[in-house]
Amino acid sequence: MENLIALLVAAPLAGAALLLCGGRRLDRAGHWIGTLLALASFALAVPLFTDLLGRDAEHRTLHQHLFSWVPVGGFQADVAFQLDQLSMTFVLLITGVGSLIHIYSIGYMEHDERRRRFFGYLNLFLAAMLLLVLADNYLLLYVGWEGVGLASYLLIGFWQHKPSAATAAKKAFLVNRVGDMGLSIAIMLMFTTFGTFAFGPVLGAVGETSEGKLTAIGLMLLLAACGKSAQVPLQSWLGDAMEGPTPVSALIHAATMVTAGVYLITRSGAIFNGAPDAQTAVVVVGAVTLLFGAIVGCAKDDIKKALAGSTMSQIGYMILAAGLGPIGYAFAIMHLVTHGFFKAGLFLGAGSVMHGMNDEVDMRRYGGLRKYMPITFITFGLGYLAIIGFPGLSGFFSKDKIIEAAFAKGGTEGWILGGAALLGAAITAFYMTRVMLMTFFGEERWRKAPTPSPAEPSVEPAAETRGEYTPPHPHESPKSMTIPMILLAVGSVAAGGLFSLNEAFVKWLEPVTSFDHGHPPIGASAITTATIVVMVLGVALAYLQYGRKPVPAVAPRGSLLTRAARRDLLQDDFNHAVLVRGGGELTRALVQLDHSVVDGAVRGTAASMGGLSGRLRQVQNGFARSYAVQMLGGAAVLIAATLLMRGV
């Protein structure tokens, strides 16, 4: 079975090479080729998963060594794969949800003339993500890490004729480079500390390493995770990434790219367990981000950007759980998997709504769509119930466990983290209910001409006053789009219950991640009750604000917090003021320093030597009498020196 591991990566990689290099002759069949190779990778994953299940828990790690990549003295870098319970979980999620997104894209991208290239990029993304989670060493993981960054750049900016898409792709690429520097520095520190990159030797030697070195490595790994998983302070690219086609949003924001940081921290758990300061930094980043993303999601009228804020928040829950150590590793991955189902379903549902609404994304121009799109409404609704933690659905089981684990941290820190997680659950229920009500309930606002807004210069008031506005005709999406949505809705409903049955998921991951039940200061039933109560409060508040009142065509000015949330809590303003403008000032200061000090010292030395040489040249004037006088003076000096030395 070990020989099948490389084929998991090879199948989508071959698809990417074929579709991107095959030319226009593959335009008619390109989408089928890309989809079949994604399904082939999933088909290979199933027997590997079955084989692991048939083994004892201690023998569920398979290795496949392909070749030595860089064998130079003590520097040994191998292309080798490791399949264990953790990587197998990711493989099933990536290939399973990724294949459904490929199928969905057949209908969604049907009329795009560059559809073959799009499926080539999707295959490249899957291959890079699979390489990332299957690598048996950090250096090969870094190759997959960079491959994911490249593929995300190509997919986010796929509609490159739109300046906003090109800008968003560049922004995602640049912000992720900051995080990637953290990973590269961490790998260098690992090699200087452990003499290897392989997971086994590195993680096995943690107990023999100083806490200071482990803290440095852990903080650099956290920086890398912040970039890929859009955590504070490297979260600014996520909302803009919605400029890509909706299947891209589902792929990046549900099962693949944003989960890479959670995988990195969980895989490196031994390092963080040995570095309490780095572990504390992880939980702080997770807690701050889960609230940051939730607040941003409350103020967005763009349906995809509201879901992007939700993704940021839910990944924050996972990072928080991963920072809790053995108490939370398994629950972080469990929530990651359930989130893969319901968030992919929500994004695909949003794409289905856009498909039936002439690509309109403003929820203030939706309303009453449930009777026109019944399948989209039901599947989106099940994803909505799962993400808010409705009892019995997937999100209820996974998020509730993270909240319990946060309280189990103990002391004041436990109460703070648990309180933040509960507050995040309430805000999640509010903004997701808002999305549900504005999209599928209430007045059919799309029948009216859109009201011009200063933020929308493309809307021409003259056309509206002349009565030229043609309302969209909402309709259900084709089966190629609705079938993946139905399957994801099934996962949104059932996955959490299956994972929690007899702690099956925890026991599956325990040999890799270890597990500690923890002891929250209050009972599990009390925490569950509190979680349900805050969820109900969030739903009720959203209903009072958006269910009982007409939704205005133009967003009201709102409070100071609302206006800040619409601008992503001023994250771009902060980056511009501190990094862009501050970086510009620093650059100008360095240029001035270089010009005045460095170049000034060089120019000053050159001028001094020039002046000295000029004076020396005056001595050589070409007159014999001058040379005779110099010889006489020199002889006098020598005689005087000789007499003085004899006198001494």
C-alpha positions as CSV (number, residue, x, y, z in Angstrom):
1,M,0.0,0.0,0.0
2,E,2.9,2.4,0.6
3,N,3.5,2.5,-3.2
4,L,0.1,4.2,-3.7
5,I,1.0,7.3,-1.6
6,A,2.9,9.1,-4.3
7,L,0.1,8.5,-6.7
8,L,-2.2,10.6,-4.5
9,V,-0.1,13.6,-5.5
10,A,0.8,12.4,-9.0
11,A,-2.8,12.1,-10.3
12,P,-3.8,15.8,-9.9
13,L,-0.2,16.9,-10.8
14,A,-0.5,15.0,-14.0
15,G,-3.8,16.7,-14.7
16,A,-2.3,20.1,-14.1
17,A,0.6,19.4,-16.5
18,L,-1.7,18.0,-19.1
19,L,-4.3,20.8,-19.0
20,L,-1.8,23.7,-18.7
21,C,0.5,22.4,-21.4
22,G,-1.9,20.5,-23.7
23,G,-3.1,23.6,-25.5
24,R,-6.6,24.4,-26.9
25,R,-7.1,21.0,-28.3
26,L,-8.1,20.0,-24.8
27,D,-10.7,22.8,-24.4
28,R,-13.7,20.5,-24.9
29,A,-12.6,17.8,-22.5
30,G,-10.4,19.7,-20.1
31,H,-13.0,20.0,-17.4
32,W,-13.6,16.2,-17.5
33,I,-9.9,15.4,-17.4
34,G,-9.4,17.6,-14.3
35,T,-12.4,16.3,-12.5
36,L,-11.6,12.6,-13.3
37,L,-8.0,13.0,-12.0
38,A,-9.3,14.6,-8.8
39,L,-11.7,11.7,-8.3
40,A,-8.8,9.3,-9.1
41,S,-6.9,10.7,-6.2
42,F,-9.9,10.3,-3.9
43,A,-10.4,6.8,-5.2
44,L,-6.7,6.0,-4.2
45,A,-7.3,7.5,-0.8
46,V,-10.2,5.2,0.1
47,P,-8.2,1.9,0.0
48,L,-5.3,3.5,1.9
49,F,-7.8,4.7,4.6
50,T,-9.3,1.2,4.7
51,D,-5.8,-0.3,5.1
52,L,-4.9,2.0,8.0
53,L,-8.2,1.1,9.7
54,G,-7.2,-2.6,9.5
55,R,-3.9,-2.0,11.3
56,D,-3.2,-1.6,15.0
57,A,-3.2,2.0,16.2
58,E,0.6,1.9,16.7
59,H,1.3,0.7,13.2
60,R,-0.8,3.1,11.2
61,T,2.2,5.1,9.8
62,L,3.3,4.3,6.2
63,H,6.4,5.7,4.6
64,Q,7.4,5.9,0.9
65,H,10.9,7.1,0.0
66,L,11.2,8.2,-3.6
67,F,14.7,9.6,-3.9
68,S,17.3,11.8,-2.2
69,W,16.7,15.3,-3.3
70,V,19.8,17.1,-2.0
71,P,22.4,14.6,-0.6
72,V,25.4,16.9,0.3
73,G,27.5,15.9,3.2
74,G,25.5,16.3,6.4
75,F,22.7,18.1,4.4
76,Q,20.2,15.3,3.5
77,A,16.9,16.3,1.9
78,D,14.6,13.5,0.7
79,V,11.5,13.3,-1.3
80,A,9.6,11.0,0.9
81,F,6.0,10.7,2.1
82,Q,4.4,9.8,5.4
83,L,0.8,8.7,5.7
84,D,-0.6,8.5,9.2
85,Q,-3.9,9.2,10.9
86,L,-3.4,13.0,10.7
87,S,-2.3,13.2,7.1
88,M,-4.9,10.6,6.1
89,T,-7.6,12.8,7.5
90,F,-6.4,15.7,5.4
91,V,-6.1,13.6,2.3
92,L,-9.7,12.4,2.5
93,L,-10.9,16.0,3.1
94,I,-8.8,17.5,0.4
95,T,-9.6,14.9,-2.3
96,G,-13.2,14.4,-1.3
97,V,-14.3,18.0,-1.0
98,G,-11.9,19.0,-3.8
99,S,-13.5,16.5,-6.1
100,L,-17.0,17.8,-5.3
101,I,-15.8,21.4,-6.0
102,H,-14.4,20.2,-9.4
103,I,-17.8,18.7,-10.3
104,Y,-19.6,21.9,-9.2
105,S,-17.2,23.9,-11.4
106,I,-18.3,22.0,-14.5
107,G,-21.6,23.8,-14.3
108,Y,-20.4,27.1,-12.7
109,M,-17.7,27.7,-15.2
110,E,-19.6,26.3,-18.2
111,H,-19.5,29.5,-20.3
112,D,-15.9,30.6,-19.4
113,E,-13.7,30.4,-22.4
114,R,-10.7,29.6,-20.2
115,R,-12.3,26.7,-18.4
116,R,-9.6,24.3,-19.3
117,R,-6.9,26.5,-17.7
118,F,-9.1,26.9,-14.6
119,F,-9.3,23.2,-14.1
120,G,-5.6,22.9,-14.6
121,Y,-5.1,25.4,-11.7
122,L,-7.6,23.5,-9.5
123,N,-5.5,20.3,-10.1
124,L,-2.3,22.1,-9.3
125,F,-3.8,23.4,-6.1
126,L,-4.9,19.8,-5.0
127,A,-1.4,18.4,-5.9
128,A,0.4,21.1,-3.9
129,M,-1.9,20.7,-0.9
130,L,-1.5,16.9,-0.9
131,L,2.3,17.3,-1.1
132,L,2.1,19.6,1.9
133,V,0.2,17.2,4.1
134,L,2.0,14.0,2.9
135,A,5.6,15.2,3.2
136,D,7.6,13.4,5.8
137,N,9.9,16.4,6.4
138,Y,9.7,20.1,6.7
139,L,11.6,21.0,3.6
140,L,9.3,19.0,1.3
141,L,6.4,20.4,3.2
142,Y,7.8,23.9,2.3
143,V,7.7,22.9,-1.4
144,G,4.0,22.1,-1.1
145,W,3.5,25.2,1.0
146,E,4.9,27.4,-1.8
147,G,3.0,25.5,-4.4
148,V,-0.3,26.3,-2.6
149,G,0.7,29.9,-2.6
150,L,1.4,29.9,-6.3
151,A,-1.9,28.1,-7.2
152,S,-3.9,30.4,-4.9
153,Y,-2.4,33.4,-6.7
154,L,-3.4,31.9,-10.1
155,L,-6.9,31.1,-9.0
156,I,-7.7,34.3,-7.1
157,G,-6.6,36.3,-10.1
158,F,-8.1,34.0,-12.6
159,W,-10.5,36.7,-14.0
160,Q,-7.5,38.9,-14.6
161,H,-9.4,41.3,-16.8
162,K,-10.8,42.7,-13.5
163,P,-8.3,45.0,-11.9
164,S,-9.8,44.1,-8.5
165,A,-9.0,40.4,-9.1
166,A,-5.4,41.1,-10.1
167,T,-4.9,43.3,-7.1
168,A,-6.4,40.7,-4.7
169,A,-4.2,38.0,-6.1
170,K,-1.1,40.1,-5.7
171,K,-2.2,41.1,-2.2
172,A,-2.7,37.4,-1.2
173,F,0.7,36.5,-2.7
174,L,2.6,39.3,-0.9
175,V,1.0,38.8,2.5
176,N,1.6,35.1,2.4
177,R,5.3,35.7,1.6
178,V,5.6,37.3,5.0
179,G,4.3,34.1,6.6
180,D,6.5,32.0,4.3
181,M,9.6,33.8,5.6
182,G,8.6,32.5,9.1
183,L,8.5,28.9,7.8
184,S,11.8,29.2,6.1
185,I,13.5,30.7,9.2
186,A,11.9,27.9,11.3
187,I,13.3,25.3,9.0
188,M,16.8,26.8,9.1
189,L,16.6,26.9,12.9
190,M,15.5,23.2,12.9
191,F,18.5,22.2,10.8
192,T,21.0,24.1,12.9
193,T,19.4,22.7,16.1
194,F,18.6,19.1,15.1
195,G,20.7,18.5,12.0
196,T,17.7,17.3,10.0
197,F,14.3,18.3,8.6
198,A,12.5,15.0,9.0
199,F,9.5,15.0,11.3
200,G,10.5,11.9,13.3
201,P,14.0,13.0,14.4
202,V,13.0,16.7,14.9
203,L,9.9,16.0,17.0
204,G,11.7,13.1,18.9
205,A,14.6,15.3,20.0
206,V,12.4,18.2,21.4
207,G,13.0,17.0,25.0
208,E,16.8,17.5,24.6
209,T,16.5,21.1,23.3
210,S,16.4,24.3,25.2
211,E,13.1,26.1,25.6
212,G,14.5,29.2,24.0
213,K,15.3,27.5,20.7
214,L,11.9,25.8,20.7
215,T,10.2,29.1,21.4
216,A,11.9,30.7,18.4
217,I,11.0,27.8,16.2
218,G,7.4,27.8,17.4
219,L,6.9,31.6,16.9
220,M,8.2,31.3,13.4
221,L,5.9,28.4,12.7
222,L,3.0,30.5,14.1
223,L,3.9,33.3,11.7
224,A,3.7,30.9,8.8
225,A,0.4,29.6,10.0
226,C,-1.0,33.2,10.3
227,G,-0.2,33.8,6.7
228,K,-1.8,30.7,5.2
229,S,-4.7,30.6,7.6
230,A,-5.5,34.3,7.5
231,Q,-4.9,34.9,11.3
232,V,-4.2,38.2,12.9
233,P,-2.0,40.1,11.9
234,L,-1.7,38.5,8.4
235,Q,-5.5,38.3,7.7
236,S,-6.0,41.2,5.3
237,W,-5.8,39.1,2.1
238,L,-8.8,36.8,2.9
239,G,-11.7,39.1,2.1
240,D,-10.1,40.4,-1.1
241,A,-9.6,36.8,-2.2
242,M,-13.4,36.6,-2.9
243,E,-12.6,38.2,-6.3
244,G,-11.9,34.8,-7.6
245,P,-14.6,32.5,-8.9
246,T,-16.8,31.0,-6.2
247,P,-15.4,27.4,-6.5
248,V,-12.0,29.0,-5.7
249,S,-13.5,30.5,-2.6
250,A,-14.9,27.2,-1.5
251,L,-11.6,25.4,-2.2
252,I,-9.4,27.9,-0.5
253,H,-11.7,28.8,2.4
254,A,-13.0,25.3,3.3
255,A,-10.8,22.3,2.9
256,T,-7.4,23.4,1.7
257,M,-5.3,26.5,2.0
258,V,-6.7,28.1,5.1
259,T,-6.4,24.8,7.0
260,A,-2.6,24.5,6.2
261,G,-1.7,26.6,9.3
262,V,-3.8,24.3,11.5
263,Y,-2.0,21.3,10.1
264,L,1.4,22.8,10.6
265,I,0.8,23.6,14.3
266,T,-0.8,20.3,15.0
267,R,1.9,18.3,13.2
268,S,4.5,20.3,15.2
269,G,2.7,19.8,18.5
270,A,5.7,18.5,20.3
271,I,7.6,21.7,19.6
272,F,4.8,23.8,21.0
273,N,4.3,21.5,24.0
274,G,8.0,22.2,24.8
275,A,7.6,26.0,24.4
276,P,4.8,27.4,26.6
277,D,5.4,31.0,25.5
278,A,4.9,30.0,21.8
279,Q,1.8,28.0,22.8
280,T,0.4,31.0,24.6
281,A,1.0,33.1,21.5
282,V,-1.0,30.6,19.5
283,V,-4.1,30.7,21.7
284,V,-4.0,34.5,21.8
285,V,-3.9,34.7,18.0
286,G,-6.7,32.2,17.8
287,A,-8.9,34.0,20.3
288,V,-8.3,37.4,18.8
289,T,-9.0,36.2,15.3
290,L,-12.2,34.3,16.0
291,L,-13.7,37.6,17.4
292,F,-12.1,39.7,14.7
293,G,-13.5,37.6,11.8
294,A,-16.9,37.3,13.5
295,I,-17.2,41.1,13.9
296,V,-16.2,41.7,10.3
297,G,-18.7,39.1,9.1
298,C,-21.6,41.0,10.8
299,A,-21.1,44.2,8.7
300,K,-20.6,42.7,5.2
301,D,-23.4,43.0,2.6
302,D,-21.4,41.0,0.0
303,I,-22.5,37.4,0.7
304,K,-19.0,36.0,-0.1
305,K,-17.2,38.5,2.0
306,A,-19.6,37.7,4.9
307,L,-18.6,34.1,4.6
308,A,-14.9,35.1,4.3
309,G,-15.2,36.7,7.7
310,S,-16.8,33.6,9.0
311,T,-13.9,31.5,7.7
312,M,-11.4,33.7,9.5
313,S,-13.4,33.3,12.7
314,Q,-13.8,29.5,12.4
315,I,-10.1,29.0,11.6
316,G,-9.5,31.1,14.7
317,Y,-11.4,28.5,16.7
318,M,-9.1,25.8,15.3
319,I,-5.9,27.7,16.0
320,L,-7.2,28.4,19.6
321,A,-7.8,24.6,20.0
322,A,-4.4,23.7,18.6
323,G,-2.8,26.2,21.0
324,L,-4.3,24.3,23.9
325,G,-2.0,21.4,23.4
326,P,-3.1,17.8,23.9
327,I,-6.4,19.0,25.3
328,G,-7.4,20.6,21.9
329,Y,-5.4,19.1,19.0
330,A,-8.0,16.4,18.1
331,F,-10.8,18.9,18.5
332,A,-9.0,21.4,16.2
333,I,-8.8,18.8,13.5
334,M,-12.4,17.6,14.1
335,H,-13.7,21.2,13.7
336,L,-11.5,21.5,10.6
337,V,-13.2,18.5,9.0
338,T,-16.7,19.5,9.9
339,H,-16.0,23.1,8.8
340,G,-14.8,21.7,5.5
341,F,-18.3,20.2,4.9
342,F,-20.5,23.1,5.9
343,K,-18.3,26.0,4.8
344,A,-17.8,24.4,1.3
345,G,-21.5,23.9,1.2
346,L,-22.1,27.5,2.2
347,F,-19.8,28.9,-0.4
348,L,-21.2,26.7,-3.2
349,G,-24.7,27.7,-2.1
350,A,-23.6,31.4,-2.4
351,G,-22.3,30.6,-5.9
352,S,-25.6,29.0,-6.7
353,V,-27.5,32.1,-5.6
354,M,-25.1,34.3,-7.7
355,H,-25.7,31.9,-10.6
356,G,-29.4,32.5,-10.4
357,M,-29.1,36.3,-9.8
358,N,-26.9,37.4,-12.6
359,D,-23.7,37.3,-10.5
360,E,-25.1,39.8,-8.0
361,V,-23.3,39.5,-4.6
362,D,-25.1,42.3,-2.6
363,M,-27.5,40.6,-0.1
364,R,-29.5,43.9,0.0
365,R,-30.6,43.0,-3.6
366,Y,-31.7,39.5,-2.7
367,G,-34.7,38.4,-0.5
368,G,-37.4,35.8,-0.8
369,L,-35.2,33.4,-2.9
370,R,-36.2,30.2,-1.0
371,K,-39.2,29.5,-3.3
372,Y,-37.1,30.0,-6.4
373,M,-34.1,27.9,-5.3
374,P,-35.5,25.2,-3.0
375,I,-32.4,22.9,-3.2
376,T,-30.0,25.8,-2.7
377,F,-32.2,27.0,0.2
378,I,-32.3,23.6,2.0
379,T,-28.6,22.8,1.5
380,F,-27.5,26.3,2.5
381,G,-29.8,26.2,5.5
382,L,-28.3,22.9,6.7
383,G,-24.8,24.5,6.4
384,Y,-26.1,27.5,8.3
385,L,-27.5,25.4,11.1
386,A,-24.3,23.4,11.3
387,I,-22.0,26.5,11.6
388,I,-24.1,28.2,14.3
389,G,-23.9,25.0,16.4
390,F,-27.5,23.8,16.2
391,P,-27.8,20.8,18.4
392,G,-27.3,17.5,16.6
393,L,-25.5,18.9,13.5
394,S,-21.8,18.8,12.9
395,G,-20.8,22.2,14.1
396,F,-22.5,21.6,17.4
397,F,-20.2,18.7,18.3
398,S,-16.9,20.1,17.1
399,K,-17.3,23.7,18.3
400,D,-18.8,22.7,21.7
401,K,-15.7,20.5,22.3
402,I,-13.4,23.5,21.5
403,I,-15.3,25.7,24.0
404,E,-15.0,23.0,26.7
405,A,-11.3,22.6,26.0
406,A,-10.8,26.4,26.3
407,F,-12.4,26.4,29.7
408,A,-10.3,23.4,30.6
409,K,-7.2,25.5,30.2
410,G,-7.8,26.4,33.8
411,G,-7.4,29.6,35.9
412,T,-8.1,33.1,34.6
413,E,-6.7,32.2,31.2
414,G,-9.3,29.4,30.9
415,W,-12.2,31.8,31.7
416,I,-10.9,34.4,29.3
417,L,-10.5,31.9,26.4
418,G,-13.8,30.1,27.2
419,G,-15.6,33.5,27.4
420,A,-14.1,34.6,24.0
421,A,-15.2,31.3,22.4
422,L,-18.7,31.7,23.8
423,L,-18.9,35.3,22.6
424,G,-17.7,34.1,19.2
425,A,-20.5,31.5,19.1
426,A,-23.1,34.2,19.8
427,I,-21.7,36.5,17.0
428,T,-21.5,33.6,14.6
429,A,-25.2,32.9,15.1
430,F,-26.0,36.6,14.6
431,Y,-24.1,37.1,11.3
432,M,-25.1,33.8,9.8
433,T,-28.8,34.3,10.6
434,R,-28.4,37.8,9.0
435,V,-27.1,36.1,5.8
436,M,-29.9,33.6,5.8
437,L,-32.6,36.2,6.3
438,M,-31.3,38.7,3.9
439,T,-30.9,36.1,1.1
440,F,-33.8,33.7,1.4
441,F,-36.5,35.5,3.4
442,G,-38.3,38.8,3.4
443,E,-39.3,41.1,0.5
444,E,-38.1,40.2,-3.0
445,R,-35.8,43.3,-3.3
446,W,-34.3,42.2,-6.6
447,R,-37.5,43.2,-8.3
448,K,-36.7,46.9,-7.7
449,A,-34.1,48.9,-9.5
450,P,-31.0,49.1,-7.3
451,T,-30.6,52.4,-5.5
452,P,-27.4,54.2,-6.5
453,S,-24.7,54.2,-3.9
454,P,-21.5,56.3,-3.7
455,A,-19.6,53.1,-3.1
456,E,-20.9,51.7,-6.5
457,P,-19.8,54.1,-9.2
458,S,-20.7,51.5,-11.9
459,V,-24.4,52.0,-11.2
460,E,-25.8,54.6,-13.6
461,P,-28.8,56.5,-12.1
462,A,-29.9,57.6,-15.5
463,A,-30.6,54.0,-16.6
464,E,-32.8,53.5,-13.5
465,T,-34.8,56.6,-14.0
466,R,-35.5,55.7,-17.6
467,G,-36.9,52.4,-16.5
468,E,-34.2,50.4,-18.3
469,Y,-33.6,48.1,-15.2
470,T,-34.3,44.4,-16.0
471,P,-34.7,42.4,-12.8
472,P,-32.9,39.0,-12.7
473,H,-34.9,35.8,-13.0
474,P,-33.7,33.6,-10.0
475,H,-33.7,29.9,-10.8
476,E,-32.3,26.7,-9.4
477,S,-28.8,25.7,-10.5
478,P,-28.1,22.6,-12.7
479,K,-27.5,19.2,-11.2
480,S,-23.8,19.4,-11.6
481,M,-23.9,22.2,-9.0
482,T,-26.7,21.0,-6.8
483,I,-25.5,17.4,-6.3
484,P,-22.2,18.5,-4.7
485,M,-24.2,20.8,-2.5
486,I,-26.5,18.0,-1.4
487,L,-23.5,15.7,-0.5
488,L,-21.8,18.5,1.5
489,A,-25.1,19.1,3.3
490,V,-25.2,15.4,4.3
491,G,-21.7,15.9,5.8
492,S,-22.8,19.0,7.5
493,V,-25.5,17.1,9.2
494,A,-23.9,13.8,10.0
495,A,-20.1,14.1,10.3
496,G,-20.0,15.6,13.8
497,G,-22.2,12.9,15.3
498,L,-20.3,10.1,13.7
499,F,-17.0,11.6,14.9
500,S,-18.2,12.0,18.4
501,L,-19.7,8.5,18.7
502,N,-17.6,6.7,21.3
503,E,-15.0,9.4,20.8
504,A,-14.1,7.7,17.5
505,F,-12.3,10.7,16.0
506,V,-10.3,11.4,19.2
507,K,-9.2,7.8,19.4
508,W,-8.3,7.8,15.7
509,L,-5.9,10.8,16.1
510,E,-4.6,10.1,19.6
511,P,-1.5,8.1,18.5
512,V,-0.3,11.1,16.5
513,T,-1.5,14.1,18.4
514,S,-1.9,12.6,22.0
515,F,-4.9,13.5,24.0
516,D,-5.7,14.9,27.5
517,H,-9.4,15.1,28.6
518,G,-8.7,18.2,30.7
519,H,-10.9,19.3,33.6
520,P,-13.0,22.4,33.0
521,P,-14.0,24.4,36.1
522,I,-17.7,23.9,35.3
523,G,-19.4,20.8,34.0
524,A,-19.6,19.8,30.3
525,S,-23.4,20.0,30.4
526,A,-23.3,23.6,31.8
527,I,-20.9,24.6,28.9
528,T,-23.2,22.9,26.4
529,T,-26.2,24.7,27.8
530,A,-24.4,28.0,27.7
531,T,-23.4,27.4,24.1
532,I,-27.0,26.7,23.1
533,V,-28.2,29.8,25.0
534,V,-25.8,32.2,23.3
535,M,-26.6,30.7,19.9
536,V,-30.3,31.3,20.5
537,L,-29.6,34.8,21.6
538,G,-27.6,35.5,18.5
539,V,-30.3,34.1,16.2
540,A,-33.0,36.1,18.1
541,L,-31.1,39.4,17.8
542,A,-30.6,38.9,14.1
543,Y,-34.3,38.1,13.6
544,L,-35.3,41.2,15.5
545,Q,-33.1,43.3,13.3
546,Y,-33.4,41.7,9.9
547,G,-36.5,39.4,10.1
548,R,-39.1,41.8,11.4
549,K,-38.0,44.9,9.7
550,P,-37.6,45.7,5.9
551,V,-34.0,45.6,4.8
552,P,-33.1,49.0,3.3
553,A,-31.7,49.0,-0.2
554,V,-28.7,51.0,0.9
555,A,-26.9,50.2,4.2
556,P,-27.5,52.8,6.9
557,R,-24.5,54.7,8.2
558,G,-24.4,52.6,11.3
559,S,-22.3,53.0,14.5
560,L,-18.6,53.6,14.7
561,L,-18.0,49.9,15.2
562,T,-20.2,49.0,12.2
563,R,-18.4,51.5,9.9
564,A,-15.0,50.1,11.1
565,A,-16.2,46.5,10.5
566,R,-17.3,47.4,7.0
567,R,-13.7,48.4,6.4
568,D,-12.4,45.2,8.0
569,L,-11.7,46.8,11.3
570,L,-9.3,49.2,9.5
571,Q,-6.8,46.4,8.9
572,D,-5.9,47.9,5.5
573,D,-5.6,51.4,6.9
574,F,-3.3,50.0,9.6
575,N,-1.2,48.2,7.1
576,H,-1.0,51.2,4.9
577,A,-0.1,53.6,7.7
578,V,2.4,51.3,9.5
579,L,3.8,49.1,6.8
580,V,3.4,50.9,3.5
581,R,3.8,54.5,4.6
582,G,6.2,53.5,7.5
583,G,8.1,51.3,5.1
584,G,8.4,54.1,2.6
585,E,9.7,56.5,5.3
586,L,12.2,53.9,6.5
587,T,13.3,53.3,2.9
588,R,13.8,57.0,2.3
589,A,15.8,57.3,5.6
590,L,18.0,54.4,4.6
591,V,18.5,55.9,1.1
592,Q,19.5,59.2,2.8
593,L,21.8,57.3,5.2
594,D,23.4,55.5,2.3
595,H,23.9,58.7,0.4
596,S,25.1,60.8,3.2
597,V,27.1,58.3,5.4
598,V,28.1,55.3,3.3
599,D,28.5,57.0,0.0
600,G,29.7,60.2,1.8
601,A,32.5,58.2,3.5
602,V,33.6,56.8,0.1
603,R,33.4,60.1,-1.6
604,G,35.2,61.8,1.3
605,T,38.0,59.2,1.2
606,A,38.4,59.7,-2.6
607,A,38.5,63.4,-2.2
608,S,41.1,63.3,0.5
609,M,43.3,61.0,-1.5
610,G,42.8,63.3,-4.5
611,G,43.9,66.3,-2.5
612,L,46.9,64.5,-1.0
613,S,48.0,63.3,-4.4
614,G,47.7,66.8,-5.8
615,R,49.9,68.2,-3.1
616,L,52.5,65.4,-3.7
617,R,52.4,66.2,-7.4
618,Q,53.6,69.7,-6.7
619,V,56.8,68.3,-5.3
620,Q,57.6,66.8,-8.7
621,N,57.9,70.1,-10.6
622,G,60.6,69.2,-13.2
623,F,63.2,71.8,-12.1
624,A,66.8,70.4,-11.4
625,R,67.4,73.1,-8.8
626,S,64.4,72.0,-6.7
627,Y,65.6,68.4,-6.8
628,A,69.1,69.5,-5.7
629,V,67.7,71.4,-2.8
630,Q,65.6,68.4,-1.8
631,M,68.7,66.2,-1.9
632,L,70.6,68.7,0.2
633,G,67.8,68.8,2.7
634,G,67.6,65.0,2.8
635,A,71.3,64.7,3.4
636,A,71.2,67.3,6.2
637,V,68.4,65.4,7.9
638,L,70.4,62.1,7.7
639,I,73.5,63.7,9.1
640,A,71.6,65.3,11.9
641,A,69.9,62.0,12.7
642,T,73.2,60.1,12.7
643,L,74.8,62.7,15.1
644,L,71.8,62.5,17.5
645,M,71.9,58.7,17.5
646,R,75.6,58.7,18.4
647,G,75.0,61.2,21.2
648,V,72.3,58.9,22.7
